[in-house]
Amino acid sequence: MTSPRGRSVASSFLSRSVGRRTVTGKTSAEPADAAHSAPAGKAGIQKPSIRKVSTNHEGNRVLAAVRYQHRGRCLVTSVDEWGAMFTLNADQEALREKALAVGRELREDGARWDKDNYAPYREVCARMREAGLLGLTMPTEYGGQGGSALDYVIAVSSILRAGQTWIGPEPLFCTTGPGASMILLGHEGVRKKYLPQVVRGDLGCAIALTEPEHGSDLTHLEATAVLDGDEYVVNGSKAFITGSGVNELYATFVRFDGIPGAKGVGALVIEADRAGVTSTPGPEFVGDRGIPHGDVRFENVRVPAENLIVGAGQFGWLMSAFNMERLHNSALCLGISEAAYDEAVTFAQTRQSFGRPIIEFQSVYHSIADMWVKIEAQRLLAYRAGATAREGRFPDAHDVTVAKLHGSKIMTEVTMSSLELHGGYGVTLDYPIQRIHRDAISSVVAGGAPAVLRNSVASMLFPDRRFSQTRNS
């Protein structure tokens, strides 16, 4: 079965074409005071006028064009045979199709990588480079594509949906995600030194943040950096580092000069081959398998001062780049949920019970409808988080935290619903839904555990209150 078409947005988030309409895959001019509009409803918004149409240029049956008036503007969107709303601009549509295509190429490989718990990262990176999907949001002067964080969401979610493997968008993460974004925050010297190679995929940049004793309590991390002449001396340990042993660089969170709390946290770029840097394999995961990960130890590692990204006292600025991690995981939640939905739809329409396809049973199509509603909500939240990013590269803390929190909740609900619809087949290794579900449950805490994200949302809702998690504070 053909995968349902993804959501789309105009060049600015949810800006339906003003004074234009899209009903056959082509955009044509239309007066802003469209004559077809229904009588005005409440709050100046006219009741929707639905018009039947035929097919679009891609052969998908378009069911209706929905048009309504709001504040004197004619707002129009199209609905295709999968219920797809809004319209991508031409570049975003091309990007989505490209990402879906490369994802499909990875699907069989992804199943094998999961089984073997090994994926050839460099080969995957080369495939993404050939597809033109590296460095999406990075500035063109450093070899990037100069795109937006919304482009990143579209690409990551599409690769995951079609490829059904966590590994597919990992090269995008390494060349566009928090590592590259953190370097972009640094001075021009560190940018020129590393960004071009990172953006090309020649150097991989992992995020060395989590520590054996500190995960959610980031502001209590213990890795230290002490300035000694024109070098920093770094000591400490990091855990659960995706890309450990494979990536050549670590964008490393450290505490400068023993300054306590968030004020003392900054970051350095540390080369993996520097003396005193050692990495060891991490534990075997139930899901998200195949991507190298592990622990990293820094013992009296001397790092040039020019490798400084952000020093003490700029924690908030640093986290604006790290928010790309949460954006990635918001897109991941969307893509994994869509993959589970696709498997549920395919199975429900082919599996027979009581002499008819199980899709005809109300409990089944209600379950699928509930899955779709959750996915649509996550799509809108993830797209908003991408569209509102500062300079198109640094996601807004509120928007991306809400998107990640919602995604981590609905993702496992959708994958579990899909697995249940598969019955006994859902827990056999013959069907991909079991792997999709394992990837989902393994991804819930990535980029922030739900409880910690709720703390962050609450702090933003009530800025005049302190919700400190430390004792006697």
C-alpha positions as CSV (number, residue, x, y, z in Angstrom):
1,M,0.0,0.0,0.0
2,T,1.2,3.5,-0.8
3,S,2.2,5.4,2.3
4,P,-0.3,8.1,3.2
5,R,0.9,11.5,2.0
6,G,2.5,13.6,4.7
7,R,1.3,16.9,6.0
8,S,2.5,20.0,4.4
9,V,2.8,23.7,5.1
10,A,3.4,26.8,3.1
11,S,6.7,28.6,3.3
12,S,5.7,30.0,6.6
13,F,4.0,27.8,9.1
14,L,0.4,27.2,8.5
15,S,0.1,30.2,6.2
16,R,-2.5,28.8,3.9
17,S,-2.3,30.4,0.5
18,V,-3.8,33.9,0.8
19,G,-5.8,34.7,-2.3
20,R,-4.6,31.5,-4.0
21,R,-6.0,28.0,-4.1
22,T,-4.5,24.6,-4.5
23,V,-6.9,21.9,-5.6
24,T,-5.1,19.9,-8.3
25,G,-1.5,20.1,-7.1
26,K,-1.1,23.3,-9.0
27,T,-1.5,26.8,-7.6
28,S,-3.7,29.3,-9.4
29,A,-4.7,32.8,-8.7
30,E,-8.0,33.5,-7.0
31,P,-9.5,36.7,-5.8
32,A,-9.2,37.2,-2.1
33,D,-13.0,37.7,-1.8
34,A,-13.8,34.3,-3.3
35,A,-17.4,34.3,-4.5
36,H,-17.9,30.7,-3.3
37,S,-17.5,31.6,0.4
38,A,-20.3,30.6,2.7
39,P,-22.1,33.1,5.0
40,A,-20.0,34.4,7.8
41,G,-19.9,32.5,11.0
42,K,-18.7,33.4,14.5
43,A,-15.6,35.6,15.0
44,G,-15.6,36.7,11.4
45,I,-14.7,33.3,10.1
46,Q,-17.0,32.0,7.4
47,K,-18.3,28.5,7.3
48,P,-16.2,26.2,5.1
49,S,-17.2,25.8,1.5
50,I,-16.2,22.3,0.2
51,R,-15.7,21.8,-3.5
52,K,-15.2,18.3,-5.0
53,V,-12.3,17.9,-7.4
54,S,-10.6,15.1,-9.3
55,T,-6.9,14.2,-9.2
56,N,-3.7,16.1,-8.7
57,H,-0.5,15.9,-10.8
58,E,0.9,13.0,-8.7
59,G,-2.2,10.9,-9.4
60,N,-3.6,11.2,-5.9
61,R,-7.3,11.7,-5.7
62,V,-8.1,15.1,-4.2
63,L,-11.4,14.9,-2.3
64,A,-12.1,18.5,-1.6
65,A,-10.9,22.1,-1.5
66,V,-11.8,23.8,1.8
67,R,-12.1,27.5,1.7
68,Y,-13.1,30.0,4.3
69,Q,-12.8,33.7,5.1
70,H,-10.9,35.0,8.1
71,R,-10.3,38.7,8.7
72,G,-11.0,39.6,5.1
73,R,-8.6,37.0,3.7
74,C,-9.6,33.9,1.7
75,L,-7.8,31.0,3.2
76,V,-7.7,27.8,1.2
77,T,-6.3,24.3,1.7
78,S,-6.6,21.1,-0.1
79,V,-7.5,17.6,1.1
80,D,-6.0,14.7,-0.8
81,E,-7.1,11.0,-0.6
82,W,-5.2,10.5,2.6
83,G,-6.7,13.5,4.3
84,A,-3.5,15.5,3.9
85,M,-3.9,19.2,4.8
86,F,-1.9,22.3,3.9
87,T,0.5,22.7,1.1
88,L,4.3,22.4,0.9
89,N,6.1,24.8,-1.3
90,A,7.8,23.3,-4.2
91,D,11.2,23.0,-2.5
92,Q,9.7,21.4,0.7
93,E,7.7,19.0,-1.4
94,A,10.8,17.9,-3.3
95,L,12.7,17.5,0.0
96,R,9.9,15.3,1.4
97,E,9.8,13.1,-1.7
98,K,13.6,12.8,-1.7
99,A,13.6,11.9,2.0
100,L,10.8,9.3,1.6
101,A,12.7,7.8,-1.4
102,V,16.0,7.4,0.4
103,G,14.1,6.0,3.4
104,R,12.5,3.3,1.4
105,E,16.0,2.3,0.2
106,L,17.0,1.7,3.8
107,R,14.1,-0.3,5.0
108,E,15.5,-3.8,4.4
109,D,18.9,-2.7,5.6
110,G,17.3,-1.3,8.7
111,A,15.8,-4.7,9.6
112,R,19.2,-6.3,9.2
113,W,21.0,-3.6,11.2
114,D,18.5,-4.1,14.1
115,K,19.1,-7.9,14.1
116,D,22.9,-7.6,13.9
117,N,23.0,-4.5,16.2
118,Y,25.4,-3.0,13.8
119,A,25.0,-0.3,11.1
120,P,27.8,0.9,8.8
121,Y,27.4,4.6,9.7
122,R,29.8,5.8,7.1
123,E,27.9,4.1,4.3
124,V,24.6,5.6,5.6
125,C,26.2,9.0,5.7
126,A,27.4,8.6,2.1
127,R,23.9,7.7,1.0
128,M,22.5,10.8,2.7
129,R,25.2,12.9,1.1
130,E,24.3,11.6,-2.3
131,A,20.7,12.4,-1.6
132,G,21.7,16.0,-0.7
133,L,20.3,15.8,2.8
134,L,23.4,16.8,4.9
135,G,23.8,20.2,6.5
136,L,20.2,21.3,5.9
137,T,20.1,24.3,8.2
138,M,23.8,25.2,8.1
139,P,24.8,28.5,6.5
140,T,26.0,28.3,2.9
141,E,29.3,29.9,3.7
142,Y,30.2,26.8,5.7
143,G,29.0,24.4,3.0
144,G,25.5,24.0,4.3
145,Q,22.2,24.3,2.4
146,G,20.9,27.4,4.2
147,G,17.5,25.8,4.9
148,S,15.3,26.0,7.9
149,A,14.6,23.9,10.9
150,L,11.2,23.1,9.4
151,D,13.1,21.5,6.4
152,Y,14.9,19.4,9.0
153,V,11.7,18.2,10.6
154,I,10.3,17.3,7.2
155,A,13.4,15.4,6.2
156,V,13.9,13.5,9.4
157,S,10.3,12.4,9.9
158,S,10.0,11.3,6.2
159,I,13.2,9.2,6.4
160,L,12.0,7.5,9.5
161,R,8.5,6.9,8.2
162,A,9.7,5.3,5.0
163,G,12.8,3.6,6.3
164,Q,11.4,2.4,9.7
165,T,14.9,2.7,11.2
166,W,16.3,5.1,13.7
167,I,19.6,5.0,11.9
168,G,18.5,6.6,8.6
169,P,18.4,10.3,9.7
170,E,21.5,10.0,12.0
171,P,23.8,11.7,9.4
172,L,21.4,14.6,9.3
173,F,21.6,14.8,13.1
174,C,25.4,14.8,12.9
175,T,25.7,17.5,10.2
176,T,22.7,19.7,11.1
177,G,21.7,18.8,14.7
178,P,22.9,20.0,18.1
179,G,26.6,19.4,17.5
180,A,26.8,21.5,14.3
181,S,24.5,24.0,15.8
182,M,26.6,24.3,19.0
183,I,29.7,24.9,16.9
184,L,27.8,27.6,15.0
185,L,27.4,29.5,18.3
186,G,31.1,29.7,18.7
187,H,33.6,32.3,17.4
188,E,34.5,32.5,13.7
189,G,37.8,30.6,14.3
190,V,36.1,27.5,15.6
191,R,33.4,27.7,13.0
192,K,35.9,27.8,10.1
193,K,38.0,25.1,11.7
194,Y,35.3,22.5,12.0
195,L,32.0,23.4,10.4
196,P,32.8,22.8,6.7
197,Q,34.1,19.3,7.4
198,V,31.1,18.6,9.8
199,V,28.6,19.8,7.3
200,R,30.1,17.7,4.5
201,G,30.0,14.6,6.7
202,D,33.7,14.2,6.7
203,L,33.8,14.7,10.5
204,G,31.0,13.4,12.8
205,C,30.2,15.5,15.8
206,A,28.7,13.7,18.8
207,I,27.1,15.4,21.8
208,A,29.0,14.6,25.1
209,L,26.5,15.7,27.7
210,T,25.1,12.9,29.8
211,E,27.3,11.6,32.7
212,P,27.1,8.4,34.7
213,E,25.7,10.3,37.6
214,H,23.9,13.1,35.8
215,G,21.4,12.9,33.1
216,S,18.4,15.1,33.6
217,D,20.2,17.2,36.2
218,L,22.4,18.8,33.5
219,T,23.3,21.8,35.7
220,H,25.0,19.5,38.2
221,L,27.4,17.8,35.7
222,E,31.0,17.1,37.0
223,A,33.2,17.1,33.9
224,T,35.6,20.0,34.4
225,A,37.7,22.4,32.1
226,V,40.4,24.4,33.7
227,L,42.4,27.0,31.7
228,D,46.1,26.4,31.7
229,G,47.9,28.9,29.5
230,D,46.4,28.6,26.0
231,E,44.8,25.2,26.6
232,Y,42.0,23.8,28.7
233,V,42.6,20.7,30.8
234,V,39.5,18.5,30.7
235,N,38.6,15.7,33.1
236,G,35.4,13.7,33.5
237,S,33.2,11.0,32.2
238,K,30.3,10.9,29.8
239,A,27.7,8.2,29.2
240,F,25.1,7.1,26.6
241,I,27.0,9.1,23.9
242,T,25.5,8.3,20.5
243,G,28.3,8.1,17.9
244,S,30.9,7.3,20.5
245,G,33.7,5.4,18.8
246,V,32.6,6.5,15.3
247,N,32.4,10.3,15.4
248,E,35.7,12.2,15.2
249,L,34.5,15.2,17.4
250,Y,32.7,15.6,20.7
251,A,30.8,18.8,21.5
252,T,31.4,18.4,25.2
253,F,29.5,20.0,28.0
254,V,31.9,20.9,30.9
255,R,32.0,23.0,34.1
256,F,34.5,25.9,33.9
257,D,36.6,26.9,36.9
258,G,34.5,25.0,39.4
259,I,31.6,27.5,39.1
260,P,28.5,25.8,40.5
261,G,25.1,25.5,38.8
262,A,24.1,26.5,35.3
263,K,26.4,29.5,35.4
264,G,29.5,27.3,35.2
265,V,28.4,25.1,32.3
266,G,29.8,25.7,28.8
267,A,31.1,23.6,26.0
268,L,34.3,22.8,24.0
269,V,35.0,20.9,20.8
270,I,37.2,17.9,21.7
271,E,38.8,15.6,19.0
272,A,38.2,11.9,19.7
273,D,41.9,11.2,18.9
274,R,43.4,13.5,21.5
275,A,45.6,12.0,24.1
276,G,43.6,11.1,27.2
277,V,40.3,10.5,25.4
278,T,39.0,6.9,25.6
279,S,35.7,5.4,24.5
280,T,34.1,2.1,25.5
281,P,31.0,0.4,24.1
282,G,27.8,1.0,26.0
283,P,25.1,-1.4,27.0
284,E,23.0,-3.2,24.4
285,F,19.6,-1.5,23.9
286,V,16.3,-3.2,23.3
287,G,15.6,-0.7,20.5
288,D,17.4,1.9,18.5
289,R,19.9,-0.8,17.6
290,G,22.8,-0.6,15.2
291,I,24.0,2.9,16.0
292,P,27.3,3.0,17.9
293,H,27.1,4.4,21.3
294,G,29.0,4.2,24.5
295,D,30.9,6.0,27.3
296,V,33.7,8.5,26.9
297,R,36.4,9.3,29.5
298,F,38.5,12.5,29.5
299,E,41.7,12.2,31.6
300,N,43.9,15.4,31.6
301,V,42.9,16.0,28.0
302,R,44.6,19.2,26.8
303,V,42.3,21.2,24.4
304,P,43.3,24.4,22.6
305,A,41.5,27.4,23.9
306,E,40.4,28.2,20.4
307,N,38.1,25.1,20.6
308,L,35.9,27.0,23.0
309,I,32.3,27.1,21.9
310,V,30.6,28.8,24.8
311,G,32.2,29.7,28.2
312,A,30.8,30.1,31.7
313,G,27.8,32.3,32.1
314,Q,26.1,31.6,28.8
315,F,24.1,28.4,29.6
316,G,20.9,29.7,28.1
317,W,22.6,30.6,24.8
318,L,24.2,27.1,24.7
319,M,20.9,25.4,25.2
320,S,19.4,27.3,22.3
321,A,21.6,25.1,20.1
322,F,21.0,21.9,22.1
323,N,17.3,22.4,21.4
324,M,18.0,20.9,18.0
325,E,18.3,17.6,19.8
326,R,14.7,18.0,21.0
327,L,13.6,19.1,17.5
328,H,15.2,16.0,16.1
329,N,13.4,13.8,18.6
330,S,10.1,15.6,18.0
331,A,10.5,14.7,14.3
332,L,11.6,11.2,15.3
333,C,8.4,10.7,17.3
334,L,6.4,11.8,14.3
335,G,8.2,9.6,11.8
336,I,8.1,6.5,14.0
337,S,4.4,7.1,14.7
338,E,3.7,7.4,11.0
339,A,5.6,4.2,10.3
340,A,3.5,2.3,12.9
341,Y,0.3,3.8,11.4
342,D,1.3,2.7,7.9
343,E,1.9,-0.9,9.1
344,A,-1.5,-0.9,10.9
345,V,-3.3,0.3,7.8
346,T,-1.6,-2.2,5.6
347,F,-2.3,-5.1,7.9
348,A,-5.9,-4.1,8.6
349,Q,-6.8,-3.9,4.9
350,T,-5.2,-7.3,4.1
351,R,-6.0,-9.4,7.2
352,Q,-9.2,-11.3,6.9
353,S,-11.4,-12.3,9.9
354,F,-15.0,-13.6,9.8
355,G,-14.8,-13.6,6.1
356,R,-13.9,-9.9,5.6
357,P,-11.0,-7.5,6.1
358,I,-10.6,-6.5,9.7
359,I,-10.6,-2.8,8.6
360,E,-14.4,-3.1,8.4
361,F,-14.8,-3.7,12.1
362,Q,-15.6,-0.6,14.1
363,S,-13.1,-1.3,16.8
364,V,-10.3,-1.5,14.2
365,Y,-11.1,1.7,12.2
366,H,-11.7,3.6,15.4
367,S,-8.3,2.6,16.7
368,I,-6.7,3.7,13.4
369,A,-8.7,7.0,13.5
370,D,-7.4,7.6,17.1
371,M,-3.8,6.9,15.9
372,W,-4.2,9.4,13.0
373,V,-5.5,12.2,15.3
374,K,-2.5,11.8,17.6
375,I,-0.1,11.9,14.6
376,E,-1.8,15.0,13.2
377,A,-1.4,16.8,16.6
378,Q,2.3,15.8,16.7
379,R,2.8,17.0,13.2
380,L,1.5,20.4,13.9
381,L,3.5,20.7,17.1
382,A,6.7,19.5,15.4
383,Y,6.2,21.7,12.4
384,R,5.5,24.7,14.6
385,A,8.7,24.0,16.6
386,G,10.6,24.0,13.3
387,A,9.0,27.0,11.8
388,T,9.4,29.3,14.9
389,A,13.2,28.5,15.3
390,R,15.3,31.6,15.7
391,E,17.2,32.4,12.5
392,G,15.6,29.2,11.2
393,R,18.2,27.2,13.2
394,F,17.7,27.5,16.9
395,P,14.3,26.2,18.1
396,D,12.3,28.1,20.6
397,A,12.5,26.4,24.0
398,H,8.8,26.4,24.7
399,D,7.7,25.2,21.2
400,V,10.3,22.4,20.9
401,T,9.8,21.2,24.5
402,V,6.0,20.9,24.0
403,A,6.5,19.1,20.8
404,K,9.0,16.6,22.3
405,L,6.9,16.0,25.4
406,H,3.7,15.3,23.3
407,G,5.6,13.2,20.8
408,S,7.2,11.0,23.5
409,K,3.7,10.3,24.9
410,I,1.8,9.6,21.7
411,M,4.6,7.7,20.0
412,T,4.4,4.6,22.2
413,E,0.6,4.8,22.3
414,V,0.5,4.7,18.5
415,T,3.1,1.9,18.1
416,M,1.3,-0.1,20.8
417,S,-2.1,0.3,19.1
418,S,-0.6,-0.8,15.8
419,L,1.0,-3.8,17.4
420,E,-2.3,-4.8,19.1
421,L,-4.0,-4.6,15.7
422,H,-1.5,-7.1,14.4
423,G,-2.6,-9.7,17.0
424,G,-0.1,-12.5,17.6
425,Y,1.8,-11.5,14.5
426,G,2.7,-8.2,16.1
427,V,5.1,-9.9,18.5
428,T,6.8,-12.1,15.9
429,L,10.1,-11.0,14.3
430,D,8.4,-11.5,10.9
431,Y,6.6,-8.2,11.1
432,P,8.3,-4.8,11.4
433,I,5.9,-3.4,14.0
434,Q,7.7,-5.1,16.8
435,R,10.9,-3.3,15.8
436,I,9.2,0.0,15.3
437,H,7.7,-0.4,18.8
438,R,11.0,-1.2,20.4
439,D,12.6,1.8,18.8
440,A,9.7,3.9,20.2
441,I,10.1,2.8,23.8
442,S,13.9,3.2,23.5
443,S,13.4,6.8,22.3
444,V,11.1,8.1,24.9
445,V,13.8,9.6,27.2
446,A,16.1,10.8,24.3
447,G,16.5,14.6,24.4
448,G,14.8,14.8,27.8
449,A,12.7,12.5,30.0
450,P,9.0,13.3,30.0
451,A,9.1,14.3,33.7
452,V,11.9,16.8,33.1
453,L,10.2,18.2,30.1
454,R,7.1,18.8,32.2
455,N,9.3,20.7,34.7
456,S,10.5,22.9,31.8
457,V,7.0,23.6,30.5
458,A,5.8,24.4,34.0
459,S,8.7,26.8,34.5
460,M,7.8,28.6,31.3
461,L,4.1,28.7,32.2
462,F,4.9,30.2,35.7
463,P,8.0,32.3,35.3
464,D,7.4,34.0,38.6
465,R,7.7,30.7,40.5
466,R,10.7,28.5,41.1
467,F,10.3,24.8,40.6
468,S,13.8,23.8,41.8
469,Q,14.3,20.0,42.1
470,T,17.2,20.4,44.6
471,R,16.9,20.2,48.3
472,N,16.9,23.3,50.5
473,S,16.6,25.6,47.5
